[in-house]
Amino acid sequence: MGGYSGINATMQRVKVVVYWRGMRKDVKHFILQCVVCQRNKYDTSASPKLLQPLLISNQIWQHITMDFVEGLPKSCGK
């Protein structure tokens, strides 16, 4: 269900048992075409860092900021 562990890990496991010329290219092609792997990709984005406080402005409208909040759980169906 989880797919393969990537090209390098799959190569390590396969080359213990068998070897053929062009094996790395074939393994890479197989994994890139695998439907299970494409459906179950994991998130590779960096985890968020600690928030930093904004500086206090000397003048009005000197700094304008926006917060984008995403991924909140549903509340009352909304």
C-alpha positions as CSV (number, residue, x, y, z in Angstrom):
1,M,0.0,0.0,0.0
2,G,2.8,2.4,0.7
3,G,4.8,1.9,-2.5
4,Y,8.5,1.7,-2.7
5,S,11.1,3.5,-0.6
6,G,12.5,5.4,-3.5
7,I,15.1,4.6,-6.2
8,N,18.2,4.3,-4.0
9,A,16.6,2.1,-1.4
10,T,15.0,-0.2,-4.0
11,M,18.3,-0.4,-5.8
12,Q,20.0,-1.6,-2.6
13,R,17.4,-4.3,-2.0
14,V,17.3,-5.5,-5.7
15,K,21.1,-5.6,-6.3
16,V,21.6,-8.0,-3.4
17,V,19.5,-10.6,-5.2
18,V,20.0,-9.9,-9.0
19,Y,22.0,-7.7,-11.4
20,W,21.7,-6.9,-15.1
21,R,23.1,-4.2,-17.3
22,G,21.0,-1.0,-17.1
23,M,19.4,-2.1,-13.9
24,R,19.4,1.4,-12.3
25,K,17.7,2.9,-15.3
26,D,15.1,0.1,-15.3
27,V,14.4,0.4,-11.6
28,K,14.1,4.2,-11.9
29,H,11.7,3.9,-14.8
30,F,9.6,1.2,-12.9
31,I,9.3,3.4,-9.8
32,L,8.5,6.6,-11.8
33,Q,5.7,4.7,-13.6
34,C,4.3,2.8,-10.5
35,V,0.7,3.8,-9.8
36,V,0.9,2.9,-6.1
37,C,4.0,5.1,-5.7
38,Q,2.4,8.1,-7.5
39,R,-0.8,7.8,-5.4
40,N,1.0,7.5,-2.0
41,K,3.8,10.2,-2.3
42,Y,4.9,11.7,1.0
43,D,5.2,15.4,1.8
44,T,8.8,16.6,1.2
45,S,8.2,20.2,2.2
46,A,10.2,21.6,5.1
47,S,8.4,21.8,8.4
48,P,7.4,25.3,9.5
49,K,9.8,27.3,11.7
50,L,9.0,29.3,14.8
51,L,7.1,32.6,14.1
52,Q,9.1,35.8,14.6
53,P,7.4,38.9,16.0
54,L,7.0,41.9,13.7
55,L,8.9,45.2,14.5
56,I,6.8,48.0,15.9
57,S,6.4,50.7,13.2
58,N,7.2,54.3,13.7
59,Q,4.6,55.6,11.2
60,I,1.2,54.4,10.1
61,W,1.2,52.1,7.1
62,Q,4.9,51.8,7.2
63,H,4.6,47.9,7.1
64,I,1.7,45.9,5.9
65,T,1.5,42.2,6.6
66,M,-0.9,39.3,5.8
67,D,-1.3,35.9,7.4
68,F,-2.4,32.9,5.3
69,V,-3.9,30.2,7.5
70,E,-4.3,26.9,5.7
71,G,-5.3,23.3,6.6
72,L,-7.6,24.1,9.5
73,P,-10.0,21.3,10.5
74,K,-13.7,21.8,9.7
75,S,-16.0,23.4,12.3
76,C,-19.8,22.9,12.1
77,G,-19.4,21.6,8.5
78,K,-17.5,24.8,7.3
